[in-house]
Amino acid sequence: MCRIMLEEKPDGESLIILEDLSLNGMFINGKQTKGIKTVLQNNFEIGFANPTKKLYVFYDCLKNDAEDYPRELTQTYTISKRLGEGSFGEVRLAYRQGTLERCAIKILKKKGTCMALNNLKQITNEIHLLKSVDHPCIIKFLDAIETPEKMFIVMEAAGGGELFDRLVSRGSLPEPAVKFFFYQLLLAVQYLHQRKITHRDIKPENILLATTDEFTTIKLTDFGLSKLAADASQMTTFCGTFIYIAPELLDTATATYTSQVDMWSLGVVLYVSFVGASPFHGNDLQVRQSILQAKYSFGHKLWKGVSEPARDLITRLLVRDPKLRLDAAAALNHHWLEVCV
């Protein structure tokens, strides 16, 4: 039970105040408000019983930025809070009108940056690829709306945030959780590779969690750098995030590469999931050399609690020669993952 009031201040400002009168307490933006008053602001999330049960979103009709979005978007979706932002745009939470289905809208700039042309190519590429895939462990494409200045890509929402954020908050993950997530990730990558798609930027920031539960569905996302190689088995464009880049991408003597670059990235993600740290250390030059030599160790104290089969899988993924590196099918058949099948 609660009471929502409009309070007029002497200076003319109007405040919307929620007073929590419930016995067990309410939650606003994940924080309990039992017995207190809260000034509501646009996009505040209101829930009951526990912080994950978000039943209402406060929408201030006088203080929102709906005018910043095209009519084609606002007549279908109610735009809510910002989930993240980067140099080329931002991601917003939204609700589909009529069903209240939660979704995420990636808002990307088409102009105004020195990399506008490349950015536009990445946007178009991501839409094309998202439309072509359908897998429970890959983020689902819902809609795309274009204006002269921006592109709005509507996708399913993942309420658990990024795997990266979970690793940052916890430092590392227990082996059962790592195995549960990694098995799903392999299924997603196998699906892509079977369709001649190489992601090229697999990292914890691009792995979303469906919910905040300990064991939940993962969603591989951010296909801006992906490559559809329907008519070729090798690619030449340099892409990816430095720590997760395969050796063949750093080797100037290697002119081409294959989808095996994703398998190297998966090996780094698996390593990081166990200890919360990269397998390669030092400055940029030292990290580059370590990657080129596939030089790493299991010296961190947390490795003492990790099983030998898990470490064995990492050593079979972080292999210098891509031809000797496990592919997705072989990795799924590794004995560490037998109990997941």
N, C-alpha and C positions, 0 to 999 in steps of 0.2 A: 504494500500500500504506500502511495506517495501523494504529494500535492505539488502541482506546478503553478507558479504564480508569476504575474507580470508586476515588476516593481519599477516605479518611475523615480529617478534621481533628480535632485534640485537643479542639476545642470542640464536636464532634458534627456539624459541618457536612459534608455529602457533596458532592464535586465530581466531575463527569464530565469527563475529560480526553481530548482527542484528540492523539495524537502522530503527526506527519506523517513517514512513513518512505519516501515515494515518491521516485523519481529526479527527476521533473520538477516536483514540488511540487503541493500541493493548494490549494484556495481556500476560505476560510470568509468568508462575507459579502463576497465579491469581493476579498479580500486574500490574497496568497499566504502559505502557512504552512510552506514547505519547511524541514525540519530543526528545527522548533520545536513546543512543546506549547501547546495552546489549551484554556482552560476553556470547555466548551460550555454555552450557555444556551438556554432554550426558543426555538424558531423560528430558530436559526442555520441558514444555508444552506450546504451542503457540496458542492463541485464539484471536478472534475478537469480537467486539460489547459488550460482557460482560465476566467476569472472568470464568463463568461456561461453555462457549462455546469453548471447547478445540478441535481445528481442526487439529493440527499437533503436533507431538512429534519429537524433534530433536534427531537424532541418529548419534553419532560420530563413524564412522567406524574404527577409529584409537584408540579410547579410550573407549572401552566397555568391558564387561566381558563375552562375548558370549562363550569364550573358557571354561568357568567354568561350562557350561551346556551340557548335552548329546545331540548328534546329533538328536535323535528322538524328542527332545523338540524344538530345534532351527529351525528345518526344517518346523515346523508347527506354532511356536509362536515366536514373537519378544519380548524379555524380556526387560522391562522398569524399572522404579524407584521402590525403596523399599517402601512398604506401612507400614510395621511394622516388628518387630523382637522380638524374645524371646530366652530362654535358649536352645531350641531344633531346632531353625532355624529362617526362615524369610518368609515374604509374599511379593511377587513382582507383580506389575502391568504388564500385557502383552497384546499383540494384536495378534489375530489370522490372519495369513497371508492370503491374498486373500479377506477376508471380513472385516478386521480391527475391528472385535468384541473384545470389552474389556473383559478381564478376570483376575482373580487373581490366582497366582500360589503359593501354600504353599510349601515351600522347607524345608523338615524335615530331620534332621540328624539321621542316623541309628546307628552310632558308635560314640565313643569319649566322652561319658558322663557316669556317674555312674548309670544313670537310663536308659541306652540304651535299655535294654530288655523290660522294661515297656513301654518305648517310642515306640518301634517297635510294641508292641501289640496295643497301642493306634492308631498308624498310620493305621494298618491293620483294626482295628475296625471302624475307621472313614470312610475309603474307602468302606467297606462293607455296612455300614449304608447309606452313601450318595448315593450309587448305588441303594439302595432299596426304596428310598423315592422320591416323586414327588409332590411338593406343592408350590404354588406361594410365600408363606411366609417362605420357607426353602431354603437356598442357594443350587443352582443346581450344581451337579457334572458333569464335562465335560470330564475329562481324568485323567489318572495316569500313570506315567513313573517311573521305578525303576532302580537304579544303586546300586552297592555294598555298596556305602557310604550314598546315599540319596534317599529320596522318593519325587517325584514332584506330587502334587495333584492340578489339574487345575479345578477351579470353576468359576462360573459367578462372575463378579465384581459388587460391590455395591458402587456407586460413592459418596454416602452421608456419608461414614465413620461409626463409631460406635455410638450407642445411648449414650454410656459413654462420648464420646467427645462432643456431643451436650449438655449433661447435665453439663459437666465441663465448657463449654464456656458460657452457659446461666444461670447456677445455678439451674434452675428448668424449667418445661414446663407448658404452659397453659393447663387447663383441656380438652378442645376439642382435642388438639394434643395428650395428654396422652391417652384419650379414643380411638382415632383413632389407635394409635400404639398398645395399649393393646388388643384391639379386635382382631387385626391380630395375635398377639402373642398367644392368646388363641386358635385361629383357628389352628395355627401350632402345638401347644402342643396337642390339641385334636386329630389331625391327627396322631401324633406320638403315643399317648397312645392307640388309636384304633388299631394300628399295634404292640402293645406290646413293644414299644420303650420308654425308659425313658432317658431323656437328661442328667440329673444329674449335669449340670453345667450352669444353666440359670442365666445370669447376664448381665448388660448393655454392657459389653465388647464383649459379644457373640451375640448381637443383632445389625445387620447392617441395614443401611438405603440406599435404592436404589438410591436416589438422595438427593440433598441439599434442596429440597423444604420443606416447612413447613409441609405439609401433603404428605407423600410418603409411598411406600411399605416397610415393614420391612422384614428382612431376618434373620432367626435364623441360627446360624452357630456354628462351633467348636464342632463336635460330638466325639471328642477323648475320652470322658468319658462316652459316651452313652452306654446303655445296652439294648441288644435285648433279651427280656425275653419271647421267644415264648413258652417255655415249663414250665414256672414258674411265679407265681404272686408276688414272693418276692425275694429280692436281699440282698446280705450281704457285698459287697465291699464298703469301705468308700471312697467317692469321693466328688468333689464339691469345691466351694470357700467359705471360712469361714463365711463371713457376710451373705451369701445367703443359708447356709446349714440349713436343716430342723432339728427340735429338735430330732427326732428319730435317726438321724445320729450321734448325739452327746451323746445320752443316751447309756451308756455302758451296761445297762440292756436289751436293745433292740437288738436282734440278727439279725433281718431282717427288711426290709422296702419295700415300694411299690412305684409306680409311683406318689403317692401323694407328694413325696419330691419335685417334680417339681412345684406343686401348691403352696407350701410354698415359693419357690424361686420367683414365679410370684408375690406373695403378697409383698415380699421385693422390687422387681423391681418397682411395682406400687407405693409403699410408696416413694422410692427414686426419682421417676420421678416427684413427686409433690413438693418435698422440697430440692432435691439435697443432702440429708443426710440420713444416715442409721437410722433405727428405734431403733437400739441397740448401746449403748454408753459405753465407759470406756475401761479398758485394756482387754486383751484377756480373762482372767478369768471372768470378769464382763460381757463381751459380751456373753460368753458361757452360763453363768447363766441366762441372760436375754432371750436368745433363748430357753433354756430348760424350762423356765417358761412362754414363750410367753409374756414377759413383755415389753411393749412399750407404747408410748403415742402420742397424737396429739397436743403436747404443742408448737411446732414451730409456729411462727407468720404467716407463709404462709398457714397454715391449715385453717385460717379464711376465705380464699377465695376459699376453696375447698368444693364442695357440700357434703351434708350428705350421699347420695347414694354411692358416691365414697369411703368415709371413711367406710361405712358399708361393701362394698365389701372387703376392706382390712382386716377388722376384721373377715370376714368369711374365709379368706385365711390363715391368720396368727393365726391358731388354733393349740394348742398343740397336740391334738389327731388327727392323720391323718384320722381316720374314720369319724370324724365330720367336717373335712375340705372339702370345696367345691371341686368337681372334675371339669374337664374342661367343660363338658357339662352343669353342674349346674352354673358355673361362667358365661358362655355365655348367660344363661337365666336370669342373675341378672338384676334387673330393671335399674341399671345405664347404661347398654349397650343396652337398648331397642331401642334407636334411631339409633343404628349402624346396626340393622338387616334389 
